Each structure stands twice: as structure tokens, then as C-alpha cells.
Amino acid sequence: MISIVIPLYNKAQSITHTLDSVLAQTYTDYEVIVVNDGSTDGSDKVVEDYIKSPITNHKSQIHLVSQPNGGVCSARNRGIREAKGEYVALLDADDQWDKEYLAEQVRMIEDFPDAAMWGINFAELSNGQLIRKLATGLPEVYRGYVDHYFEMPGRVSDLFCSSSVVIRKEVFDKVDYFDERIKYAEDTDMWFRIIATHAVAFYDRYMVYYQFDAENRTQKRERRLKDFLPYYVDKYKDPLFQSNAIFYQWIMRWAANHIKRFYFGKDSSQWEDAKQAIRKLDYQVIPPKYRLLYKTPRVVGNVLFQLDQLRMK
């Protein structure tokens, strides 16, 4: 059985479409755990009515649980802990699946049994129209294990997204659950932890539809460094992650690069947090330019930053 975890916060306009896409699946051995995370727009009532509706098939497979608002990580963690299946499929409350999605994920599990996470490609939609397909760095229609993820040339996409993965439930006991401190890129943090420590598999076929213009999308909000993954880069100093030297070097460099715009940006209110973040970097494993940027007087570092920005244009 696959446990489908759907975090729900103020998605009254979208949640029925999401549930429709689940109940339309050709593979039916699943349970659905909808975690209402303190919605204020009646989203929970929409789900309750959906379950009670006489025309809703498989409604006995849908379970609604409610909690005070704690954020999407808290809601996902609650759903994962409630899950009875050996596998957990994540789905956001405003995205949809192709009707063959779960059936294909089951085939992926069977064909690539050494993996701990299986992903299928996703397309971004706005107003019902395809707006972006992201480069994977893999051959077109690739289907198989993903090796050398952190060294993959040409990869723009993270390959995995919060509506396009199935994860072996026991993995969370090793890499831990979603980090509830992080409000943006919290799913990326989870993928990194799993990929750094386990085999993963991916299928380059568009079977998941990410609604870019849905209500409450985090992309529409101002990003604060303390809500963003690079601020917590020191978490990867754990021996579990340091043992993967390629990943450890990559994540430190990735964080150092992302902190730049907060440290040298025009928003001075973020500078103190940026100073805290750069102290968490491991300068022994990242290029010397970051030591120049962050360890010299800020006025000098700012000149170097501006030169670097010009070079990248």
C-alpha cells in the first residue's frame, strides 16, 4: 500500500481537483492522509464534504486529520507518521497527477528496488498552460537509477519535487523528517539528504502537473534567509552527510553561493542573519573565492561580489 500525504493550508479552490486526480488513479491500493494545517478558508470543510459526497468513489481511503498551523513541514511530518504504508507519496494540495502516475511509480519500485526514492518528471502550469520544462541533465525519457547527482552537468531541475516522489517510509528514520525551521526549499533539503545517503531513481516523463499560479505558492512571497535552506547549512556537518565527500563539498559551495545575495544585498535587515550563516560554512572544502568574499572587509567583498555579478551576466 502507498500512503499519499497531502498537506492542506487554505487551498479551498484547489483541493477537490487534487483529490479528483488521486481517485482517478488506475492503481488503487493506497490511503490518502490529508493534513489540515490550521486552514482559515474552510478547506477542511471542503474535504469533509468531498468525503461525504455520494458520487465520490474510494472515499473510504481518504482520511482527514487536523492540527494547529505549523507549516508545510509540520503537516507533512504528521502525515508521514500517520502513514500505514511501506511507501509514502507526497502531493501538494494544488497539484495533480496523471491517472497512470501511481501505477508507474509501482513499476519504478519493482524495476529499481535498491532505490529509497523514486521520482517522475513534473511540468509547471500557469492558467492551465505549460510554462516551463526544466533541464534534467539526463538523456531524454531517461528511466533508471540516478548516479553522480551532485556532479551532473546540465542539470537545472532538482529532478524531484514535492508532488512527484515516492519515498520508502523507513528512510525518514535515518535522514530524519522534514526540517520544520525551513519555510522555503524545505523539500530540496529532504531530497539532498536522501540522495546523499541512498540510491534514487528517476523517470523523465511528465506525469505530474505543478500549478505555478495556485493560491499561497511560496514563490510569491518574500524570502527571508532564516526561512531558507542555506541558513542551516551546518546541519550537513553531521558525519552521516560528511561521509559523502562529493555531496559535502557541493552543499557547502551551494550554500555559500546562495548566501551572497543576502550578505551583499540592499536589504540591510538581512545582514545580521547572513553574518550568522557565513560562520556556518566549512571554508576548507569550498573555493578560495568565498573566503575572499566573506573574510575580507565587507566593502572589499562587495566590490568582488559586484565584479562576480557582472561576469555572470
C-alpha positions as CSV (number, residue, x, y, z in Angstrom):
1,M,0.0,0.0,0.0
2,I,1.1,3.5,-0.8
3,S,0.3,6.3,1.7
4,I,-0.4,9.6,0.0
5,V,0.3,12.6,2.2
6,I,-1.4,15.9,1.3
7,P,-0.6,19.0,3.5
8,L,-3.5,21.4,3.3
9,Y,-3.5,25.1,4.2
10,N,-6.0,27.5,2.6
11,K,-6.4,25.6,-0.7
12,A,-10.2,25.5,-0.8
13,Q,-10.2,26.4,-4.5
14,S,-7.7,23.6,-5.4
15,I,-8.1,20.6,-3.1
16,T,-11.0,18.9,-4.9
17,H,-9.1,18.9,-8.2
18,T,-6.1,17.4,-6.4
19,L,-8.3,14.7,-4.8
20,D,-10.0,14.0,-8.1
21,S,-6.6,13.3,-9.7
22,V,-5.9,10.8,-6.9
23,L,-9.2,9.0,-7.0
24,A,-8.8,8.7,-10.8
25,Q,-5.6,6.6,-10.4
26,T,-5.6,3.2,-12.1
27,Y,-3.6,1.8,-9.2
28,T,-5.9,1.8,-6.2
29,D,-4.0,0.2,-3.3
30,Y,-3.5,3.4,-1.4
31,E,-4.6,5.5,1.5
32,V,-4.9,9.3,1.4
33,I,-4.0,11.3,4.5
34,V,-5.0,15.0,4.2
35,V,-3.4,17.0,7.0
36,N,-5.4,20.2,7.5
37,D,-2.7,22.6,8.9
38,G,-5.0,25.2,10.6
39,S,-6.7,26.4,7.4
40,T,-8.9,29.5,7.8
41,D,-10.7,29.4,4.4
42,G,-12.8,26.4,5.0
43,S,-10.5,24.0,3.2
44,D,-11.2,21.3,5.8
45,K,-14.9,21.6,5.3
46,V,-14.4,21.2,1.5
47,V,-12.6,17.9,2.2
48,E,-15.3,16.8,4.6
49,D,-18.0,17.4,2.1
50,Y,-15.9,15.7,-0.6
51,I,-15.7,12.6,1.5
52,K,-19.4,12.6,2.3
53,S,-20.4,13.2,-1.3
54,P,-22.4,10.2,-2.7
55,I,-20.5,10.5,-6.1
56,T,-17.0,10.2,-4.5
57,N,-15.5,6.8,-5.3
58,H,-12.9,5.3,-2.9
59,K,-13.9,7.9,-0.3
60,S,-13.2,5.4,2.5
61,Q,-9.5,5.7,1.5
62,I,-9.4,9.4,2.4
63,H,-8.5,10.4,6.0
64,L,-8.6,14.0,7.2
65,V,-6.6,14.9,10.3
66,S,-6.3,18.5,11.6
67,Q,-3.7,20.3,13.6
68,P,-2.9,23.9,14.5
69,N,-1.0,25.8,11.8
70,G,2.6,24.6,11.9
71,G,3.7,25.0,8.3
72,V,4.0,22.6,5.4
73,C,6.9,20.6,7.0
74,S,4.9,20.0,10.2
75,A,1.9,18.9,8.2
76,R,4.0,16.5,6.0
77,N,5.7,15.1,9.1
78,R,2.3,14.5,10.7
79,G,1.1,12.7,7.6
80,I,4.2,10.6,7.4
81,R,3.9,9.5,11.0
82,E,0.2,8.6,10.4
83,A,1.0,6.6,7.3
84,K,0.4,2.9,7.4
85,G,2.0,2.1,4.0
86,E,5.6,1.0,3.4
87,Y,5.9,3.8,0.8
88,V,4.9,7.5,1.1
89,A,3.8,9.5,-1.9
90,L,3.8,13.3,-1.4
91,L,1.3,15.5,-3.1
92,D,0.6,19.2,-2.6
93,A,-3.0,20.3,-2.3
94,D,-3.0,22.3,-5.6
95,D,-1.2,19.9,-7.9
96,Q,-2.5,16.9,-9.9
97,W,-1.3,13.6,-11.2
98,D,-1.8,11.8,-14.5
99,K,-4.1,8.8,-13.9
100,E,-1.3,6.4,-14.5
101,Y,1.1,8.1,-12.1
102,L,0.9,5.7,-9.2
103,A,0.9,2.7,-11.5
104,E,4.1,3.9,-13.0
105,Q,5.6,4.6,-9.6
106,V,4.8,1.0,-8.6
107,R,6.6,-0.2,-11.7
108,M,9.6,2.0,-10.8
109,I,9.7,0.4,-7.3
110,E,9.7,-3.0,-8.9
111,D,12.3,-2.2,-11.5
112,F,14.7,-0.3,-9.3
113,P,14.3,-2.0,-5.9
114,D,17.6,-0.7,-4.4
115,A,16.3,2.9,-4.5
116,A,14.9,4.7,-1.5
117,M,13.2,7.4,-3.5
118,W,11.6,7.3,-6.9
119,G,10.7,10.5,-8.9
120,I,8.8,11.2,-12.1
121,N,9.2,14.5,-14.0
122,F,6.9,17.4,-13.5
123,A,5.6,20.2,-15.7
124,E,4.9,23.7,-14.5
125,L,1.5,25.1,-15.5
126,S,0.0,28.6,-15.2
127,N,-3.6,29.2,-16.1
128,G,-3.7,25.7,-17.5
129,Q,-0.9,26.3,-19.9
130,L,2.6,24.7,-19.8
131,I,5.1,27.5,-18.9
132,R,8.3,25.6,-18.3
133,K,10.1,22.3,-18.7
134,L,13.3,22.1,-16.7
135,A,16.5,20.6,-18.0
136,T,17.3,17.3,-16.1
137,G,20.9,16.8,-17.3
138,L,19.8,13.2,-18.2
139,P,19.1,11.7,-21.6
140,E,15.5,12.4,-22.9
141,V,12.9,9.9,-21.4
142,Y,15.6,8.5,-19.1
143,R,14.4,5.9,-16.7
144,G,16.7,4.4,-14.1
145,Y,19.0,5.0,-11.2
146,V,20.5,8.5,-10.9
147,D,24.2,8.4,-10.3
148,H,26.6,11.3,-9.7
149,Y,23.6,13.6,-9.0
150,F,25.8,16.3,-7.5
151,E,28.2,16.3,-10.3
152,M,25.7,16.1,-13.1
153,P,26.4,18.6,-15.9
154,G,23.5,20.4,-17.4
155,R,21.1,19.7,-14.6
156,V,18.9,22.7,-13.9
157,S,16.0,21.0,-12.3
158,D,16.2,19.3,-8.9
159,L,14.6,16.3,-10.7
160,F,12.4,15.7,-7.7
161,C,9.5,17.9,-6.4
162,S,7.1,17.7,-3.5
163,S,4.3,16.2,-5.7
164,S,6.4,13.8,-7.8
165,V,8.1,11.4,-5.4
166,V,7.5,8.2,-3.6
167,I,9.8,7.5,-0.6
168,R,10.4,4.4,1.3
169,K,9.0,5.2,4.8
170,E,11.8,3.7,6.8
171,V,14.2,6.3,5.2
172,F,12.9,9.0,7.4
173,D,14.2,7.2,10.4
174,K,17.7,7.5,9.0
175,V,17.8,11.0,7.4
176,D,15.2,12.5,9.8
177,Y,11.9,14.2,8.9
178,F,11.2,17.5,7.2
179,D,13.1,20.3,8.9
180,E,10.3,22.5,10.4
181,R,12.6,25.5,10.7
182,I,12.8,25.9,6.9
183,K,9.9,27.6,5.1
184,Y,11.4,27.7,1.6
185,A,13.2,24.9,-0.2
186,E,12.3,22.5,2.6
187,D,11.6,19.8,0.1
188,T,15.0,20.4,-1.6
189,D,16.7,19.8,1.8
190,M,14.9,16.5,2.1
191,W,15.9,15.4,-1.4
192,F,19.6,16.3,-0.7
193,R,19.6,14.3,2.5
194,I,18.1,11.2,0.8
195,I,20.3,11.4,-2.4
196,A,23.5,11.9,-0.3
197,T,22.8,8.7,1.6
198,H,20.7,6.4,-0.6
199,A,20.2,5.2,-4.2
200,V,17.4,7.1,-6.1
201,A,15.7,6.5,-9.4
202,F,14.0,8.9,-11.9
203,Y,11.8,8.7,-14.9
204,D,11.8,11.6,-17.4
205,R,8.2,11.5,-18.3
206,Y,5.7,14.3,-17.5
207,M,3.1,12.8,-15.2
208,V,2.8,15.5,-12.5
209,Y,1.4,18.9,-13.0
210,Y,2.6,21.7,-10.7
211,Q,0.2,24.6,-10.6
212,F,2.6,27.6,-10.6
213,D,-0.2,30.1,-10.2
214,A,-2.1,28.3,-7.4
215,E,-3.1,30.2,-4.2
216,N,-0.4,30.7,-1.5
217,R,2.5,29.4,-3.6
218,T,5.7,30.2,-1.7
219,Q,7.4,31.6,-4.8
220,K,5.0,34.6,-4.5
221,R,6.4,35.5,-1.0
222,E,9.4,37.4,0.1
223,R,12.2,35.0,1.1
224,R,14.0,35.6,4.4
225,L,17.3,33.9,4.8
226,K,16.3,32.4,8.1
227,D,13.4,30.6,6.2
228,F,15.8,29.4,3.6
229,L,18.0,26.2,3.5
230,P,21.4,27.9,3.3
231,Y,21.0,29.4,6.8
232,Y,21.0,25.9,8.2
233,V,24.0,24.5,6.2
234,D,25.7,23.4,9.4
235,K,23.2,20.6,9.7
236,Y,25.2,18.8,7.0
237,K,28.3,18.7,9.2
238,D,26.7,15.5,10.6
239,P,29.0,12.5,9.9
240,L,26.2,10.9,8.0
241,F,26.5,13.5,5.3
242,Q,30.2,14.3,5.6
243,S,30.9,10.7,4.8
244,N,29.8,11.6,1.2
245,A,32.7,13.9,0.4
246,I,31.3,14.9,-3.0
247,F,28.0,15.9,-1.6
248,Y,29.5,17.7,1.4
249,Q,31.7,19.8,-0.7
250,W,28.8,20.5,-3.1
251,I,26.4,21.6,-0.4
252,M,28.9,23.9,1.2
253,R,29.6,25.6,-2.1
254,W,25.9,25.7,-3.0
255,A,25.1,27.4,0.3
256,A,28.0,29.8,0.1
257,N,26.8,30.9,-3.4
258,H,23.2,31.4,-2.2
259,I,24.1,33.4,0.9
260,K,25.8,36.1,-1.3
261,R,22.7,38.0,-2.2
262,F,21.6,38.2,1.4
263,Y,25.0,39.3,2.6
264,F,25.7,41.9,-0.1
265,G,22.1,42.7,-0.9
266,K,20.4,46.1,-0.5
267,D,18.1,44.7,2.3
268,S,20.3,45.6,5.4
269,S,17.8,43.9,7.7
270,Q,19.1,40.5,6.5
271,W,22.7,41.2,7.0
272,E,22.9,40.0,10.6
273,D,21.4,36.7,9.6
274,A,23.8,36.5,6.7
275,K,26.7,37.0,9.0
276,Q,25.5,34.1,11.2
277,A,25.1,32.0,8.1
278,I,28.6,32.5,6.7
279,R,30.1,31.4,10.0
280,K,28.4,28.0,9.5
281,L,30.3,27.4,6.2
282,D,33.2,25.0,6.1
283,Y,35.8,27.0,4.2
284,Q,38.1,24.0,4.0
285,V,36.0,22.4,1.2
286,I,34.8,25.4,-0.8
287,P,36.7,27.5,-3.4
288,P,39.0,30.2,-2.0
289,K,36.9,33.0,-3.6
290,Y,34.4,32.6,-0.9
291,R,37.0,33.2,1.8
292,L,37.8,36.4,-0.1
293,L,34.2,37.4,-0.3
294,Y,33.3,36.7,3.3
295,K,36.6,37.1,5.3
296,T,37.8,40.4,3.9
297,P,36.3,43.8,4.9
298,R,32.7,44.0,3.6
299,V,33.4,47.0,1.3
300,V,36.1,44.9,-0.4
301,G,33.9,41.8,-0.5
302,N,31.1,43.9,-2.0
303,V,33.4,45.0,-4.9
304,L,34.3,41.4,-5.5
305,F,30.6,40.4,-5.4
306,Q,29.7,43.1,-8.0
307,L,32.5,42.0,-10.3
308,D,31.3,38.5,-10.0
309,Q,27.7,39.6,-10.8
310,L,29.0,41.4,-13.9
311,R,30.9,38.3,-15.0
312,M,27.8,36.2,-14.8
313,K,25.7,38.5,-17.0
